Amino acid sequence: MRIVTCLVLSLLLFPAAERAHAGDLSEVLAQCAACHGVDGIAKSADVPHLAGQQELYLFNQIKAFRSGARTHKEMRYMSRQLSEAEMREIARHYAAMPR
């Protein structure tokens, strides 16, 4: 739970508009990696692997978390901080990784 709190605080300190202006997703991807792994392979059995998933699937899942159509407290909060361009880049990043 402490990791989630840290991630939430880091998103608050570095809002989406500033990230987009900086043109750098490394901070966001570092936050994703806390649960989903740097290589897209999660260490916890209750967290999905993202590496090698279809780009459109990943993008649609992030959008579903953001809209509330797919429920998950932490992912809903995290995704609400992202622009559509950032969601697309995150999906592209994980889709390009080997499984």
C-alpha positions as MATLAB code, in Angstrom:
seq = 'MRIVTCLVLSLLLFPAAERAHAGDLSEVLAQCAACHGVDGIAKSADVPHLAGQQELYLFNQIKAFRSGARTHKEMRYMSRQLSEAEMREIARHYAAMPR';
ca = [
       0.000    0.000    0.000;
       2.933    2.315    0.691;
       4.066    2.023   -2.953;
       0.643    3.090   -4.182;
       0.694    6.104   -1.869;
       4.122    7.105   -3.206;
       2.931    6.740   -6.785;
      -0.158    8.821   -6.138;
       1.902   11.552   -4.515;
       4.389   11.584   -7.378;
       1.570   12.022   -9.882;
       0.229   14.929   -7.884;
       3.652   16.544   -7.831;
       4.187   16.083  -11.581;
       0.819   16.696  -13.309;
       0.012   15.491  -16.834;
       0.258   18.950  -18.394;
       3.812   19.356  -17.130;
       4.782   15.853  -18.287;
       3.354   16.509  -21.745;
       5.166   19.843  -21.890;
       8.389   18.115  -20.931;
       7.765   15.503  -23.637;
       9.121   12.816  -21.325;
       7.225    9.761  -20.129;
      10.081    8.313  -18.120;
       8.495    9.437  -14.840;
       5.157    7.862  -15.749;
       6.800    4.637  -16.923;
       8.765    4.478  -13.670;
       5.457    4.628  -11.830;
       4.035    1.853  -14.021;
       7.155   -0.227  -13.393;
       6.601   -0.121   -9.631;
       3.808   -2.681  -10.085;
       4.165   -3.989  -13.648;
       7.965   -4.344  -13.644;
      10.651   -2.441  -15.555;
      10.552   -5.156  -18.199;
       6.726   -5.266  -18.220;
       6.717   -8.515  -16.230;
       4.989   -8.063  -12.879;
       6.522   -9.603   -9.783;
       3.176  -10.019   -8.011;
       0.726  -12.737   -9.065;
      -2.233  -10.343   -8.853;
      -0.710   -7.773  -11.252;
      -0.841   -8.429  -15.016;
       2.212   -8.583  -17.261;
       2.143   -5.819  -19.879;
       5.136   -6.761  -22.042;
       4.188   -7.896  -25.512;
       0.470   -7.230  -25.149;
      -1.314   -5.764  -28.158;
      -0.981   -1.971  -28.283;
      -4.672   -1.348  -28.946;
      -5.654   -3.696  -26.116;
      -3.400   -1.867  -23.651;
      -4.652    1.529  -24.773;
      -8.273    0.420  -24.440;
      -7.646   -0.970  -20.956;
      -6.099    2.296  -19.763;
      -9.082    4.168  -21.218;
     -11.469    1.747  -19.475;
      -9.739    2.352  -16.129;
      -9.899    6.089  -16.731;
     -13.630    6.070  -17.526;
     -14.475    3.681  -14.694;
     -15.719    0.994  -17.112;
     -13.021   -1.265  -15.700;
     -12.724   -0.966  -11.950;
      -9.492   -0.849  -10.025;
      -8.949    1.876   -7.443;
      -5.259    2.571   -8.081;
      -5.426    2.218  -11.869;
      -8.448    4.517  -12.007;
      -6.529    7.193  -10.142;
      -3.324    6.706  -12.122;
      -5.078    6.754  -15.507;
      -7.071    9.885  -14.685;
      -3.766   11.765  -14.537;
      -2.809   10.797  -18.112;
      -3.511   12.567  -21.381;
      -4.701   10.496  -24.333;
      -1.300   10.936  -25.981;
       0.406    9.586  -22.861;
      -1.943    6.591  -22.775;
      -1.056    5.831  -26.400;
       2.671    6.119  -25.697;
       2.450    3.846  -22.650;
       0.553    1.257  -24.704;
       3.121    1.524  -27.518;
       5.993    1.175  -25.047;
       4.718   -2.031  -23.440;
       3.539   -3.541  -26.738;
       7.072   -3.198  -28.142;
       8.594   -5.202  -25.280;
       9.335   -8.910  -25.684;
       7.175  -11.297  -23.667;
];
